[in-house]
Amino acid sequence: MGVKHGRDYSDILSELTEAVGRISDGYVFFEMEPDEWQELPQESKTEVWEALAEDLFYALGNEPVIEVGSGVVIYDKETHRINILLGEEDLASVLLV
């Protein structure tokens, strides 16, 4: 179903891709080992992050909190944003409207 949004989807996807890419151990979400992740070319890593961002966008409509590695991706329906947290640190917020 996805989350409700008023901004252009491609802009949201681009920002969300960048945000989840900032989670240093996000590859754990894909059950990869650190050395497997390091061996991937940067272009492949970017494609993986974009696919994850797209999946998250739709999954957050049903499950508003999803763990990605040591980070957490949260859909805040009240403020119309997706927040990416690493521990108590706010890594990024993606506005939906």
ZIRASUL-V121204 format. One record per residue. N is the residue number from 1. RES is the residue in one small letter. SS is DSSP state (~ for helix, > for strand, _ for the rest). PSI is psi in radians with two decimals (NA if undefined). Layout:
BEGIN
[[N	RES	SS	PSI] [N	RES	SS	PSI]]
END
This chain:
BEGIN
[[1	m	_	-0.78] [2	g	_	3.10] [3	v	_	2.67] [4	k	_	2.42] [5	h	_	2.70] [6	g	_	-0.31] [7	r	_	2.86] [8	d	_	2.27] [9	y	~	-0.69] [10	s	~	-0.59] [11	d	~	-0.76] [12	i	~	-0.81] [13	l	~	-0.73] [14	s	~	-0.81] [15	e	~	-0.69] [16	l	~	-0.66] [17	t	~	-0.82] [18	e	~	-0.73] [19	a	~	-0.84] [20	v	~	-0.45] [21	g	_	-0.28] [22	r	_	-0.15] [23	i	_	1.86] [24	s	_	-0.54] [25	d	_	0.52] [26	g	~	-0.39] [27	y	~	-0.38] [28	v	~	-0.55] [29	f	~	-0.56] [30	f	~	0.17] [31	e	_	0.67] [32	m	_	2.67] [33	e	_	2.70] [34	p	~	-0.72] [35	d	~	-0.58] [36	e	~	-0.76] [37	w	~	-0.75] [38	q	~	-0.53] [39	e	~	-0.33] [40	l	_	2.42] [41	p	_	2.70] [42	q	~	-0.67] [43	e	~	-0.71] [44	s	~	-0.69] [45	k	~	-0.75] [46	t	~	-0.72] [47	e	~	-0.68] [48	v	~	-0.79] [49	w	~	-0.69] [50	e	~	-0.73] [51	a	~	-0.70] [52	l	~	-0.76] [53	a	~	-0.74] [54	e	~	-0.78] [55	d	~	-0.74] [56	l	~	-0.75] [57	f	~	-0.78] [58	y	~	-0.67] [59	a	~	-0.57] [60	l	_	-0.34] [61	g	_	-0.47] [62	n	_	-0.59] [63	e	_	1.73] [64	p	_	-0.11] [65	v	>	2.12] [66	i	>	2.24] [67	e	>	2.37] [68	v	>	1.82] [69	g	_	-2.31] [70	s	_	0.09] [71	g	>	2.93] [72	v	>	2.33] [73	v	>	2.17] [74	i	>	2.26] [75	y	>	2.05] [76	d	>	1.71] [77	k	_	-0.59] [78	e	_	-0.69] [79	t	_	-0.01] [80	h	_	0.93] [81	r	>	2.80] [82	i	>	2.16] [83	n	>	2.41] [84	i	>	2.08] [85	l	>	2.56] [86	l	>	1.78] [87	g	_	-2.21] [88	e	_	-0.11] [89	e	>	2.28] [90	d	>	1.86] [91	l	>	-0.73] [92	a	>	2.76] [93	s	>	2.39] [94	v	>	2.04] [95	l	>	2.40] [96	l	_	-0.30] [97	v	_	NA]]
END
